[in-house]
Amino acid sequence: MRTQPEVNAYSNRWFEFFHVGITETRTAQEVDFVCACAPLFSFRKVVDVCCGMGRHARALSSRGYSVTGVERDAAAVAKSRLLGGGPSYIQADVCDYQPDACAYDLAIVMSQSFGHFDTALNRDLLRRLATGVRRGGRVVLDLWNPDFFATHQGERNFELPGGIVRETKHVENGRLFVHLDYPDEGADDFVWQLFPPAEMTSLADSIGLDLIVSCTEFDASTKPTPAKPRLQFVLERRDGPKVKVEG
């Protein structure tokens, strides 16, 4: 009998089928974007939340950043430490992870690792990240694009070196639901809250962050488009209370 998979648990199968094929070129493009949005001379101390096996953490460390990776999966943390490369790692669940106040210049949550929880917990996680960066510090989020998935639902097959993985996805009440069936009859389920730019602007504003970049393709000059599945937000912590301008 097939066991019901835990929702939003990145299984060993997922890593074997999807993570191992990520190229150095892709990682470099993503890290180039982070560095452009948060230059080393002003944003040296970085926390990489939901860091997985540390590919972004190592790449940023190689460029001179002081990086702390946070990951709940013990095996991923062990692998990250084995790979070395400069970062330090904390095994912690982001559901309750609280960085020290103003401990970092920059927080990043890459590879659609933000949005897995209910609306209240997603907001609380972003609030905790906001308090963990200094005033003027930044938060970089790499998310799924709701406009893309409005027209890209249903089934498709990934032909991967390890075999064919069937994906079934749909959008409901502002959330993306994805089910993966693997060749060995294993499965994974994922759910994400989707954030249109206007909604992220409002959410960020409510916790003292300003949305300063909304883009796709890891290019700050390329605006989000329904043709692209990913979007990136860069948020900046305010130096002080937001001043309301009377009309």
N, C-alpha and C positions, 0 to 999 in steps of 0.2 A: 504494500500500500504506500502511495506517495505521501510523504510528510508535508504538511502545510508550511511553507517557508515563513520565517519571521519577516515582517515588513521592514524595509529600509536597513536590512542587515546585509552588508556587502560580503557575500560568501566567498570561500576559496575558489569556487567555480567562476564567480564574476572576475576575480583577479586573474585567474588563469586565461580566461577568454578575452577580456577587454583591457586589462591593465598592462599586460606584457607587450602588447602591440603599440603602445604609445611611443612615438618617435622622439628622439632628442630635438629634432627640428620643431616639433609642436611644443615641447616644453620650453625651448628657447624663445619661441614667439610669445608664449604666455608670460614668461618671466620678463621679457623685454617690455611688455606692456606695464607690468607691475613697477618696474624700475623707472619707466617714463613718468608714471603717475606719482611715484614716491621716490625721488632721487636719493641716493645713498647719503649725501652730505646732510640731509635734513630728516631722513627716515631710517636710520641705521638699525634700530631695534624692532624686530618683526616677530609677530606670533602668527603661525600658520595653523589655523584651526581646521580640524578634520583633515589632517595632513596625509593620511594613508601611509604609504611607504616612503614618504619624504622627498618625492622627486622635485617639487618646487622648493622645499626647504634647502635641499642640497645645492640646487642651482643658484638660489639667492645667496647662500653662504659663500659659494665660489666667487661671487661678485663683491664680497666684502661686508655683506649684511650680517648682523648678529641675530640668528634665527632660533626660535623655540617652536617646535612642532607639538601639536596637541592631537591625540588620537585615542579612541576608546579601545580599539582592537589590540590585544596584547601581542598577537603574532605580527601584526604590521609594525608595531613599535619595536619589537625585537629585530625585525628585518631592517628597519630604518637605522637602528643603532649599529647593526652589523655592517651596513653599507658605509657608515661614517660620513665623512665629507664636511664636518664642521658643526651642524646643528646640534642642539640638545633637544630631548624629547620628554614629554610628560604624558603618561597614560591617564586619561580622564575622559569622562562622558560629557559632551557639550551640553547635555540637558541641565547640568548643574555646575559646569566649569565657570569659575569666576576669576579672571586675571586680577592681579593687584591693580589698584587705581593708578592710572596714568603710567603704567609700567612699560608701555610700548609706544613707538612712533607710528606703527602700522599694524593692522590686523588684516589677514587675507583668508577668505574661504573660497577655495577654488573647486572646479570640477563638479558644479551643481550640488555641493554638499550642504548648502543652506536651503532651508525651506521644507525639511522632512517632517516637521512637527505640526501641531495645531497652531492656529493663528496666534493665540496668546503666548505659547512657548517660543514660536519663531520671533515674535516681537521682543520677548524677554532676552533671548539669546543675543539679538542685535543690540539691545540696551546694554547688556554686560560687556560686549565687545567695545561699545562706545565709551564706557567708563574705563576700560582697560587701556585705551590710547590717550595720550596727552591732549590738551587743548591744541587745536590745529593739526592733530594726528588724523590719520585716514583709515578707512575700511574699504577693502576691495572685495566685491562679490562677483562671482561668475555663475550665472543662473540660466535656466531655460527661458526661452522667449514665448510668452503666452500667445502672441499673434501668429507665430509659426505653427504652434500645435493646435490652434483653432481649425486649421485646414489640413493637418497631418496626423490623422488618427487611424486606428485599425491595425492590421497585421503586416509585418514584413519579416524577411529573413536576413540575418547576418551570416554571410559565408566567411567563416574565420578559420585560421589554421587548425584549431582544435575540433572543427565541425560546424554544423549549422545551428545557430541559435534563433529561435522564433520569438519575436517581440510582438506583444499585443498592448496597445495603449489607447486611452481615451481621456477626455477632459470633462470634468463634472464639478460644478460649483467652485470654479476657480482653482481646481487642483488637477494635476496630471497624474494619472495612474498608469503604471507600466508593469507588465508581467513578462518575464523571460522564461522560456522553456529551453533547457539544455539537451544535448544529444543523449546524455545518460539518464534522462527523465527527471533530473533535478530541476528546480525552479527558483526564481527570485521574484519578489514583489517590491515595488518602490512607489512612493507617493510624494509629490512635491506641491507645496503652495506656490502658485504662479504670481509673479509681481510685475504688472505693467509699470512703465516708468512713472506715471502719475501716482499710482498707489505707493510705489517705493518712495517717491518724493514726500508724500504725506506721512508715511511711517517714519522715515528718517527725521523729518521735522519734529515729530512728536517726542523724540528722544534726544534732541539736541544735535542732530546731524544735518548737514546740507548736502544734497545731491549735486556734485560738481561735474561728473562725467556720466553719460548714458550712451553706450555704444555697442557695437558688435565686431566680430572678427579680431578682437584684441587690438583695436585701432581707435583711439579716442576721437578721430575725425570722421569715423564711419557710424552714422546714426543707425539705431535698430531698424530692421526691416522684416516684414513677414516672411521673407525668403530665407532668413537665417535662423537656425534653431537656438543659438546661444546669444546672451547679451551680458554685458558687464556694466556694473555700477561702481563708481568711486564716490564715497561719502567722506565728508570732512567734519570733524568735531568743532563746534563753534568755540571761539575764544571767550564768549560771554553770552548772556541772554539775548535772544533774538528781539530786535527792536521793531515794533509794529509801526508802520508808516500810515498815518491817517490820511485818507483821501480828501 
